[in-house]
Amino acid sequence: MFQSRTHTCNELRLSDAGKTVTIVGWYENMRKVSKNLGFLILRDFYGTTQAVIETEEMMARLSGVNTESTLSITGVVRERSSKNPNLPTGEIEVVPTDIQVLGRCRYNELPFEINHSKEADENARLKYRYLDLRNPAVKDRIVLRCNVVAELRKSMTEHGFLEITTPILTCSSPEGARDYLVPSRNHPGKFYALPQAPQQFKQLLMTSGFDRYFQIAPCFRDEDARADRSPGEFYQLDMEMAFASQDDVFSVLEDVLPPIFAKYGVYKTASSAPFKRISYHDAMEIYGSDKPDLRIDLTLQDATACMADCGFGPFEGQNVKAVVFSDFKGTRKVIDKICADVEVQTGNKAYWFRLDENGELVGGISKFLADRKEAVIEALSLKPGDFVGLAAGKKLAAQKTAGVLRKVLGNTVEGHMNKECYEFCWIVDFPMYEIGEESGKLEFCHNPFSMPQGGMKDLTEKDPLDIYAYQYDLVCNGVELSSGAVRNHDPEIMVKAFELVGLGEDDVKAKFPAMYNAFCYGAPPHAGIAPGVDRMVMLIAGEESIREIIPFPMNKTAQDVMMGAPAEVDPQQLKDVHIQVVMPEKNA
């Protein structure tokens, strides 16, 4: 006996013929032939079983019962005369001797057809997520997530890591996004913050003498949604290692991740160790992105010297980057769509021309290159049939636009992308600092707790923009799975690093008191990383949206339309935590 049933709806086989069984599940549908004959499909978590209604009494039990009601069916298993080879239970059927309604569906119409819920409007799917999850195709994604997480835990434990949970209520910390704040009832005017990541706590574990830590960590960030990022909360495989280098971190993940991707992924091939390592500078110069999709074999070329003074206005005084696509078969309509997609994604225009089979430059901006045809062909190593996509602007803008052009070309036109695999790479040697786009001031490029590659010497002697950090990103198929770093465990170097962005020693002590003080008691060199679980499962499942692999996701504006969150609260609750709500003025 298994719960209130003898078998699941995916368990009965021809060898069970003649047995009296009890199955339970949701009333999916019934094909009614006559008043005493119908073929009912019962669905549970595991699968479906057909029950054949052969008496008026059993048919009467179902009178007025809507589909999606839950039923208990007791009956005798027999061989089906018309078998369904596509179902595990397709050789048998159950002839009921008793049918009980366990939970009645009180609606004649559903918001969407359960087995086609993925085709429904997204807001309806989120509002009725408990119905959406009944769809086996949707449910299977959550099961996959469970299996992947279990495999991650197993592998990390086998590698000697201890799973340790860190606090959810903590203090606000500059992690790069907005915090979710929690008012304190017992400490008026003060707030907890939900952790953007367990960054400080895992480093404190290293100073406490733990050698290898991990957890499937919940993280909370008040930021907007996008296809590969869930608003509000997400989970990551958080890990840290004491007395460790960058290479130590790499070796662990290169051992842990490929087998899981190969076992559960829609593609059965994953990069083996060692993953390709690409410096940030080379990634931008060669691929136009710090998260390149290595399944695409296209690369960027610099075309500034041979085109900048060609008389084409957008190229004048700008950097020009080219992407050469050999044996291009796309039509003009395809080219126009590629250029439009690039402009939508970057806000910058893409340009093009072709070298036809007769060795002539044709289409796009070719007329501006007529007087330098041979120089262009030589500079870009062109062959007849080649298509050349172009981007122009300041160096970084030209790189990024050409990078999107490369990706759109690879995804749109066949010939230069191997889609049936998982290609991992490490992006390394990130700049320690950058000039903030909004502030115009020097800011940390990535994690402020990273160790500068030259230590104190580089911090004191180099231009800050020339300093590199022991920071690294893990990328798979053009998706950034994680950022990580060798940590700055020396309080003197930490103070100097923050001093360059305008924060003095007192600021560091005030903002990070526990970590600063812990480092003063002797800290080991340590390093870590935290690949996003949601993004990994999204890639493994082959889904385009991260919401497909989260049990109860929010919508794009960080609302839970099923539960009605965020919501107003009772005035007494606000009074208890010393909060007064001041609404923004309309039309202000």
TORMILO-750486 format. One record per residue (C-alpha): residue number from 1; residue in three letters; x, y, z. Coordinates in steps of 0.001 Angstrom, whole numbers. Layout:
N
NUM/ALA/X/Y/Z;
...
***
This chain:
588
1/MET/0/0/0;
2/PHE/1371/3410/-1002;
3/GLN/-576/6205/698;
4/SER/-4268/5716/-205;
5/ARG/-3513/3713/-3352;
6/THR/-2028/402/-4312;
7/HIS/-308/1718/-7438;
8/THR/524/5005/-9116;
9/CYS/-920/5973/-12490;
10/ASN/2368/5090/-14189;
11/GLU/2956/1739/-12524;
12/LEU/496/-877/-13801;
13/ARG/1658/-3263/-16531;
14/LEU/313/-6268/-18401;
15/SER/1707/-8537/-15666;
16/ASP/-803/-6903/-13268;
17/ALA/-3821/-8140/-15280;
18/GLY/-6444/-9681/-12997;
19/LYS/-5402/-7714/-9898;
20/THR/-7788/-5519/-7952;
21/VAL/-6120/-2143/-7505;
22/THR/-6789/1368/-6248;
23/ILE/-5430/4371/-8127;
24/VAL/-5901/8049/-7305;
25/GLY/-5353/11256/-9226;
26/TRP/-6898/14038/-11288;
27/TYR/-9769/13413/-13684;
28/GLU/-8070/14553/-16892;
29/ASN/-10776/13801/-19435;
30/MET/-13289/11178/-20596;
31/ARG/-14322/10087/-24053;
32/LYS/-17968/9182/-23538;
33/VAL/-19283/6667/-26071;
34/SER/-22720/5953/-24561;
35/LYS/-24611/6200/-21274;
36/ASN/-22787/3143/-19986;
37/LEU/-19455/3285/-21834;
38/GLY/-16655/5793/-21486;
39/PHE/-12856/5941/-21443;
40/LEU/-11544/7993/-18535;
41/ILE/-7947/9203/-18146;
42/LEU/-6697/9545/-14587;
43/ARG/-3477/11513/-14037;
44/ASP/-1240/11699/-10991;
45/PHE/2310/12962/-10397;
46/TYR/3771/9860/-12056;
47/GLY/1706/9416/-15218;
48/THR/-1704/8400/-16558;
49/THR/-3911/5309/-16563;
50/GLN/-7031/4618/-18581;
51/ALA/-10163/3478/-16741;
52/VAL/-13052/2000/-18756;
53/ILE/-16524/2881/-17456;
54/GLU/-18837/13/-18444;
55/THR/-21917/399/-16237;
56/GLU/-24567/3066/-15730;
57/GLU/-23838/2958/-12003;
58/MET/-20188/3916/-12484;
59/MET/-21167/6522/-15063;
60/ALA/-23634/8003/-12554;
61/ARG/-20801/8394/-10040;
62/LEU/-19231/10874/-12466;
63/SER/-22404/12799/-13241;
64/GLY/-21793/16487/-12641;
65/VAL/-18126/15908/-11774;
66/ASN/-15883/18374/-13597;
67/THR/-12496/17499/-15029;
68/GLU/-9545/18210/-12709;
69/SER/-11523/16856/-9753;
70/THR/-9524/14292/-7765;
71/LEU/-10806/10705/-7829;
72/SER/-10118/7359/-6221;
73/ILE/-10791/4441/-8547;
74/THR/-10834/837/-7363;
75/GLY/-11147/-1839/-10020;
76/VAL/-9707/-4793/-11888;
77/VAL/-6763/-4533/-14275;
78/ARG/-7209/-6102/-17705;
79/GLU/-5405/-6132/-21029;
80/ARG/-6418/-3398/-23471;
81/SER/-7808/-4506/-26775;
82/SER/-6513/-1325/-28408;
83/LYS/-3047/-723/-26987;
84/ASN/-1200/2597/-26871;
85/PRO/2534/1976/-27387;
86/ASN/3332/5602/-26493;
87/LEU/2276/5171/-22846;
88/PRO/4013/3044/-20190;
89/THR/523/1936/-19089;
90/GLY/-730/1625/-22657;
91/GLU/-1195/-2160/-22563;
92/ILE/-3688/-2192/-19685;
93/GLU/-6849/-524/-18424;
94/VAL/-8737/-534/-15130;
95/VAL/-12417/-1529/-14969;
96/PRO/-13827/327/-11918;
97/THR/-15896/-1357/-9227;
98/ASP/-15895/1844/-7168;
99/ILE/-15288/5525/-7871;
100/GLN/-15019/8132/-5126;
101/VAL/-14729/11902/-5598;
102/LEU/-11972/13069/-3251;
103/GLY/-11766/16740/-4180;
104/ARG/-14335/18380/-6445;
105/CYS/-13345/20949/-9074;
106/ARG/-16130/23527/-8816;
107/TYR/-15468/25253/-12124;
108/ASN/-16861/24099/-15445;
109/GLU/-14158/25997/-17329;
110/LEU/-10445/26192/-16548;
111/PRO/-8250/29265/-17206;
112/PHE/-6395/27138/-19766;
113/GLU/-6148/23546/-20919;
114/ILE/-3802/21799/-18494;
115/ASN/-1738/19884/-21053;
116/HIS/-1317/23033/-23177;
117/SER/-721/25532/-20384;
118/LYS/2646/26623/-21822;
119/GLU/738/28121/-24738;
120/ALA/-1389/30284/-22410;
121/ASP/-820/33929/-21510;
122/GLU/2025/34244/-19008;
123/ASN/-22/36257/-16507;
124/ALA/-2684/33537/-16474;
125/ARG/-8/30884/-15976;
126/LEU/1487/32781/-13034;
127/LYS/-1890/33547/-11447;
128/TYR/-2943/29897/-11664;
129/ARG/513/28423/-11224;
130/TYR/-898/25488/-9227;
131/LEU/-2828/24498/-12381;
132/ASP/130/25235/-14666;
133/LEU/2269/22860/-12588;
134/ARG/-207/20030/-13231;
135/ASN/977/20030/-16844;
136/PRO/3515/17165/-17003;
137/ALA/5800/19231/-19247;
138/VAL/5910/22041/-16659;
139/LYS/6122/19698/-13675;
140/ASP/9065/17861/-15246;
141/ARG/11122/21071/-15184;
142/ILE/10683/21316/-11400;
143/VAL/11568/17639/-11012;
144/LEU/14685/18288/-13108;
145/ARG/15595/21167/-10820;
146/CYS/15273/18891/-7771;
147/ASN/17487/16252/-9390;
148/VAL/20151/18766/-10397;
149/VAL/20262/20310/-6910;
150/ALA/20513/16849/-5325;
151/GLU/23368/15971/-7700;
152/LEU/25168/19241/-6898;
153/ARG/24907/18557/-3178;
154/LYS/26168/15008/-3612;
155/SER/29131/16047/-5735;
156/MET/30167/18946/-3487;
157/THR/30027/16688/-436;
158/GLU/32154/14089/-2243;
159/HIS/34700/16856/-2904;
160/GLY/35039/17468/830;
161/PHE/32793/20523/1160;
162/LEU/30562/21036/4209;
163/GLU/27059/22417/3666;
164/ILE/26633/25296/6117;
165/THR/23671/27687/6113;
166/THR/24275/31401/6667;
167/PRO/21873/34060/8054;
168/ILE/18939/35467/6087;
169/LEU/18477/38525/8325;
170/THR/21697/40511/8153;
171/CYS/22965/44040/7542;
172/SER/22952/46022/4321;
173/SER/26086/45542/2231;
174/PRO/27249/47088/-1079;
175/GLU/26926/44061/-3375;
176/GLY/25961/45968/-6524;
177/ALA/22139/45870/-6338;
178/ARG/19406/47284/-4095;
179/ASP/18720/45532/-807;
180/TYR/15397/44305/470;
181/LEU/15083/45914/3893;
182/VAL/13315/44459/6943;
183/PRO/12341/46903/9725;
184/SER/13166/45896/13273;
185/ARG/10364/45940/15872;
186/ASN/12699/45852/18855;
187/HIS/15170/48380/17485;
188/PRO/13171/51390/16240;
189/GLY/14545/53079/13147;
190/LYS/16908/50233/12346;
191/PHE/16691/47658/9589;
192/TYR/17886/44225/8653;
193/ALA/18633/43453/5010;
194/LEU/18034/40228/3140;
195/PRO/21402/39030/1797;
196/GLN/22234/39754/-1828;
197/ALA/24712/36893/-1359;
198/PRO/26358/35180/1640;
199/GLN/29625/36884/676;
200/GLN/30835/38138/4048;
201/PHE/29598/35132/6002;
202/LYS/31373/32604/3809;
203/GLN/34609/34571/4078;
204/LEU/34165/34669/7846;
205/LEU/33795/30886/7782;
206/MET/37215/30698/6150;
207/THR/38706/32863/8907;
208/SER/36977/30567/11435;
209/GLY/38991/27595/10284;
210/PHE/36532/25825/7977;
211/ASP/38366/24573/4910;
212/ARG/35624/23990/2321;
213/TYR/32108/25440/2528;
214/PHE/29082/25332/251;
215/GLN/25334/25833/329;
216/ILE/22434/26167/-2079;
217/ALA/22057/29751/-991;
218/PRO/18971/31974/-1352;
219/CYS/19878/35486/-2492;
220/PHE/17657/38574/-2561;
221/ARG/18089/41548/-4870;
222/ASP/15653/44323/-5663;
223/GLU/16319/44432/-9398;
224/ASP/14393/44108/-12634;
225/ALA/13640/40798/-14317;
226/ARG/15013/39557/-17611;
227/ALA/14961/36226/-19424;
228/ASP/17899/34760/-17481;
229/ARG/17315/36513/-14146;
230/SER/14439/36240/-11716;
231/PRO/13477/39386/-9805;
232/GLY/13473/39339/-6037;
233/GLU/15098/36050/-5154;
234/PHE/17273/33390/-6702;
235/TYR/19517/30516/-5623;
236/GLN/23193/29879/-6175;
237/LEU/25690/27106/-5525;
238/ASP/27767/29167/-3121;
239/MET/31244/27832/-2339;
240/GLU/34486/28977/-718;
241/MET/37876/27340/-147;
242/ALA/40593/28249/2372;
243/PHE/44298/28280/1443;
244/ALA/43114/28211/-2167;
245/SER/44022/29811/-5468;
246/GLN/42047/30582/-8599;
247/ASP/43169/27262/-10074;
248/ASP/41815/25371/-7064;
249/VAL/38345/26827/-7599;
250/PHE/38496/26083/-11312;
251/SER/39470/22452/-10770;
252/VAL/36492/21814/-8475;
253/LEU/33835/23231/-10799;
254/GLU/35449/21672/-13862;
255/ASP/35013/18349/-12095;
256/VAL/31510/18967/-10673;
257/LEU/29539/20607/-13476;
258/PRO/30216/18775/-16802;
259/PRO/28901/15369/-15622;
260/ILE/25674/16975/-14360;
261/PHE/25128/18900/-17589;
262/ALA/25868/15776/-19649;
263/LYS/23577/13593/-17511;
264/TYR/20531/15850/-17305;
265/GLY/20973/18301/-20186;
266/VAL/19058/18439/-23437;
267/TYR/22513/18273/-25030;
268/LYS/24555/15260/-23973;
269/THR/27979/16785/-24580;
270/ALA/29663/19222/-22184;
271/SER/33149/20711/-22113;
272/SER/35675/18616/-20261;
273/ALA/38432/19990/-18047;
274/PRO/40248/22224/-18391;
275/PHE/37771/24839/-19615;
276/LYS/39102/27433/-22021;
277/ARG/40450/30537/-20248;
278/ILE/40026/33918/-21907;
279/SER/41152/37244/-20508;
280/TYR/38507/39949/-20242;
281/HIS/40477/42051/-22736;
282/ASP/40657/39216/-25277;
283/ALA/36999/38305/-24778;
284/MET/35930/41829/-25702;
285/GLU/38405/42079/-28576;
286/ILE/37713/38640/-30099;
287/TYR/34054/38039/-29208;
288/GLY/32681/41469/-28303;
289/SER/31346/40107/-25017;
290/ASP/32583/39080/-21576;
291/LYS/30184/36127/-21787;
292/PRO/30923/34708/-25247;
293/ASP/28987/31803/-26710;
294/LEU/31825/29554/-27867;
295/ARG/29464/27352/-29858;
296/ILE/29655/30121/-32478;
297/ASP/32954/30029/-34368;
298/LEU/32719/33643/-35598;
299/THR/35180/36218/-34244;
300/LEU/35622/39972/-34441;
301/GLN/38246/41654/-36583;
302/ASP/39438/45237/-36348;
303/ALA/38568/47112/-39535;
304/THR/39373/50625/-38329;
305/ALA/42515/51102/-40411;
306/CYS/40953/50074/-43707;
307/MET/37550/51756/-43273;
308/ALA/37628/54690/-40859;
309/ASP/38331/57258/-43619;
310/CYS/36212/55683/-46357;
311/GLY/33755/58592/-46482;
312/PHE/30945/56760/-44682;
313/GLY/29788/59171/-41960;
314/PRO/29173/56745/-39073;
315/PHE/32747/55413/-39433;
316/GLU/34544/58748/-39312;
317/GLY/36805/58995/-36273;
318/GLN/35383/55782/-34816;
319/ASN/36545/52265/-34108;
320/VAL/35162/49819/-36675;
321/LYS/34721/46123/-35890;
322/ALA/33912/43452/-38473;
323/VAL/32383/39971/-38318;
324/VAL/33049/37818/-41389;
325/PHE/30550/35051/-42158;
326/SER/31819/32644/-44813;
327/ASP/29578/31063/-47455;
328/PHE/26651/33227/-46370;
329/LYS/23266/32041/-47713;
330/GLY/20975/34590/-46077;
331/THR/18586/36689/-48149;
332/ARG/18283/40487/-48003;
333/LYS/15235/39996/-45780;
334/VAL/17360/37939/-43376;
335/ILE/20108/40601/-43405;
336/ASP/17623/43381/-42641;
337/LYS/16230/41393/-39708;
338/ILE/19724/40723/-38358;
339/CYS/20554/44434/-38469;
340/ALA/17207/45330/-36868;
341/ASP/17732/42808/-34052;
342/VAL/21188/44215/-33334;
343/GLU/19809/47754/-33148;
344/VAL/17005/46693/-30806;
345/GLN/19467/44952/-28463;
346/THR/22206/47596/-28486;
347/GLY/20675/50874/-29608;
348/ASN/23396/51036/-32283;
349/LYS/23175/50333/-35983;
350/ALA/24895/47447/-37766;
351/TYR/26188/47759/-41339;
352/TRP/27185/45223/-43981;
353/PHE/28449/44343/-47423;
354/ARG/29252/41144/-49318;
355/LEU/32014/39840/-51555;
356/ASP/30164/38125/-54400;
357/GLU/31279/35099/-56396;
358/ASN/32894/37405/-58962;
359/GLY/35069/39055/-56315;
360/GLU/33091/42308/-56246;
361/LEU/31948/44182/-53143;
362/VAL/28147/44458/-53260;
363/GLY/25239/45602/-51080;
364/GLY/25093/47661/-47919;
365/ILE/27954/50177/-47690;
366/SER/29968/48622/-50531;
367/LYS/29928/51821/-52621;
368/PHE/32033/53574/-49961;
369/LEU/34685/50841/-50230;
370/ALA/34990/50634/-54019;
371/ASP/38249/52596/-54149;
372/ARG/39906/50354/-51553;
373/LYS/38468/46977/-52472;
374/GLU/41758/45105/-52495;
375/ALA/42875/46603/-49182;
376/VAL/39590/45596/-47521;
377/ILE/39745/42070/-48960;
378/GLU/43325/41657/-47751;
379/ALA/42737/43200/-44311;
380/LEU/39755/40924/-43578;
381/SER/41050/37881/-45535;
382/LEU/37829/37754/-47552;
383/LYS/36848/35028/-49972;
384/PRO/34057/35044/-52577;
385/GLY/30718/34388/-50863;
386/ASP/31708/36099/-47593;
387/PHE/29299/38374/-45741;
388/VAL/30778/41152/-43591;
389/GLY/28818/42665/-40696;
390/LEU/30136/45908/-39239;
391/ALA/29773/48025/-36095;
392/ALA/31264/51414/-35292;
393/GLY/31646/53718/-32306;
394/LYS/33923/54236/-29349;
395/LYS/35985/51121/-28739;
396/LEU/33784/49467/-26097;
397/ALA/30540/50366/-27895;
398/ALA/31884/49034/-31207;
399/GLN/33015/45822/-29504;
400/LYS/29680/45246/-27771;
401/THR/27630/45984/-30888;
402/ALA/29800/43672/-32989;
403/GLY/29490/41063/-30239;
404/VAL/25710/41149/-30486;
405/LEU/26007/41041/-34287;
406/ARG/28186/37934/-33965;
407/LYS/25638/36263/-31709;
408/VAL/22633/37172/-33868;
409/LEU/24423/35939/-36998;
410/GLY/25377/32669/-35336;
411/ASN/21849/32065/-34078;
412/THR/20071/33158/-37260;
413/VAL/22055/31716/-40150;
414/GLU/23232/28109/-40202;
415/GLY/26855/27210/-40691;
416/HIS/28817/28677/-37811;
417/MET/27178/27347/-34637;
418/ASN/27151/23923/-33010;
419/LYS/23994/24100/-30899;
420/GLU/24059/20529/-29584;
421/CYS/26557/20957/-26754;
422/TYR/27471/22894/-23611;
423/GLU/30588/25028/-24066;
424/PHE/32104/26316/-20830;
425/CYS/34830/28915/-20483;
426/TRP/36448/31069/-17818;
427/ILE/36737/34812/-18307;
428/VAL/39735/35929/-16234;
429/ASP/41855/39007/-15492;
430/PHE/39049/41509/-15029;
431/PRO/39985/45122/-14359;
432/MET/39875/45905/-10657;
433/TYR/38309/49328/-11279;
434/GLU/36248/51146/-13890;
435/ILE/34706/54566/-14385;
436/GLY/31014/54341/-13465;
437/GLU/28649/55141/-16325;
438/GLU/26296/57091/-14064;
439/SER/28694/58530/-11477;
440/GLY/31638/59252/-13751;
441/LYS/33840/58296/-10807;
442/LEU/36189/55409/-10108;
443/GLU/34261/52323/-8957;
444/PHE/34950/48658/-8353;
445/CYS/34471/46728/-11578;
446/HIS/33269/43525/-9902;
447/ASN/33491/42298/-6338;
448/PRO/35025/44875/-3947;
449/PHE/36484/42052/-1838;
450/SER/38752/40760/-4631;
451/MET/42515/40602/-4386;
452/PRO/44376/42889/-6828;
453/GLN/46837/40818/-8855;
454/GLY/49817/42940/-7881;
455/GLY/48765/43355/-4266;
456/MET/49744/46553/-2454;
457/LYS/52457/47334/-5013;
458/ASP/49978/47750/-7870;
459/LEU/47534/49712/-5715;
460/THR/50207/52255/-4836;
461/GLU/52161/52436/-8091;
462/LYS/49750/51837/-10997;
463/ASP/46969/53838/-12580;
464/PRO/43841/52273/-11002;
465/LEU/42389/51531/-14456;
466/ASP/45490/49442/-15229;
467/ILE/45104/47204/-12174;
468/TYR/43757/43696/-12705;
469/ALA/42052/41560/-10081;
470/TYR/41908/37850/-9396;
471/GLN/38306/37857/-10564;
472/TYR/36724/35366/-12906;
473/ASP/33405/34555/-14521;
474/LEU/32115/31126/-15474;
475/VAL/30261/31237/-18799;
476/CYS/28276/28529/-20572;
477/ASN/26718/28952/-24028;
478/GLY/26807/32723/-23754;
479/VAL/25205/32807/-20293;
480/GLU/27159/34063/-17289;
481/LEU/26656/31417/-14611;
482/SER/28739/33061/-11951;
483/SER/31331/35548/-10831;
484/GLY/34033/34589/-8383;
485/ALA/37334/35794/-7023;
486/VAL/40390/35214/-4940;
487/ARG/39505/37272/-1883;
488/ASN/41398/40175/-407;
489/HIS/42251/38730/3026;
490/ASP/44810/41388/4031;
491/PRO/43214/44316/5944;
492/GLU/45918/46767/4824;
493/ILE/45414/45911/1155;
494/MET/41638/46036/1666;
495/VAL/41793/49537/3138;
496/LYS/43985/50750/264;
497/ALA/41665/49183/-2328;
498/PHE/38658/51013/-880;
499/GLU/40657/54199/-452;
500/LEU/40961/54470/-4240;
501/VAL/37149/54667/-4581;
502/GLY/36895/57309/-1877;
503/LEU/36292/55170/1208;
504/GLY/38767/55503/4057;
505/GLU/39797/53088/6793;
506/ASP/36998/54276/9063;
507/ASP/34473/53624/6307;
508/VAL/35773/50082/5794;
509/LYS/35654/49374/9541;
510/ALA/32120/50796/9738;
511/LYS/30751/48978/6688;
512/PHE/32484/45630/7212;
513/PRO/33346/45494/10927;
514/ALA/33192/41708/11351;
515/MET/35231/40897/8270;
516/TYR/37832/43612/8873;
517/ASN/38332/42538/12479;
518/ALA/38422/38846/11577;
519/PHE/41162/39474/9025;
520/CYS/43183/41204/11751;
521/TYR/43270/37900/13659;
522/GLY/45059/36026/10852;
523/ALA/43083/35026/7770;
524/PRO/43969/32331/5242;
525/PRO/44150/33136/1546;
526/HIS/40769/32031/209;
527/ALA/38784/31965/-2993;
528/GLY/35293/31091/-4124;
529/ILE/32494/31332/-6627;
530/ALA/28709/30947/-6727;
531/PRO/27133/29614/-9959;
532/GLY/23439/30432/-10274;
533/VAL/21295/27331/-9790;
534/ASP/18363/28839/-11700;
535/ARG/20520/29699/-14710;
536/MET/22191/26285/-14694;
537/VAL/18853/24474/-14679;
538/MET/17548/26805/-17404;
539/LEU/20478/25826/-19638;
540/ILE/20210/22140/-18749;
541/ALA/16479/22170/-19579;
542/GLY/16998/24111/-22804;
543/GLU/14513/26786/-21721;
544/GLU/14643/30410/-22879;
545/SER/13004/31853/-19747;
546/ILE/14194/31308/-16200;
547/ARG/10576/31381/-14989;
548/GLU/10024/27937/-16513;
549/ILE/12268/26260/-13940;
550/ILE/11164/28117/-10799;
551/PRO/8216/26565/-8911;
552/PHE/6493/29870/-8078;
553/PRO/8112/32688/-10069;
554/MET/7278/36381/-9956;
555/ASN/6331/38308/-13062;
556/LYS/8570/40817/-14805;
557/THR/7683/43576/-12348;
558/ALA/8517/41448/-9280;
559/GLN/4885/40749/-8424;
560/ASP/3494/37436/-7228;
561/VAL/113/37619/-8954;
562/MET/-943/34298/-7435;
563/MET/-458/35357/-3804;
564/GLY/-1003/39082/-4390;
565/ALA/2446/40213/-3273;
566/PRO/3627/42832/-2647;
567/ALA/541/43936/-731;
568/GLU/-579/46549/1739;
569/VAL/-445/45531/5395;
570/ASP/-2548/46345/8421;
571/PRO/-1764/49763/9976;
572/GLN/-1014/48064/13285;
573/GLN/1716/46005/11626;
574/LEU/3353/49210/10402;
575/LYS/3008/50758/13833;
576/ASP/4679/47722/15425;
577/VAL/7804/48245/13304;
578/HIS/7767/52047/13560;
579/ILE/7066/52616/9863;
580/GLN/4963/55368/8302;
581/VAL/4133/55061/4616;
582/VAL/4428/58275/2611;
583/MET/3049/57742/-884;
584/PRO/4625/59631/-3802;
585/GLU/2560/62535/-5066;
586/LYS/699/61915/-8283;
587/ASN/2187/63632/-11350;
588/ALA/5189/64601/-9236;
***
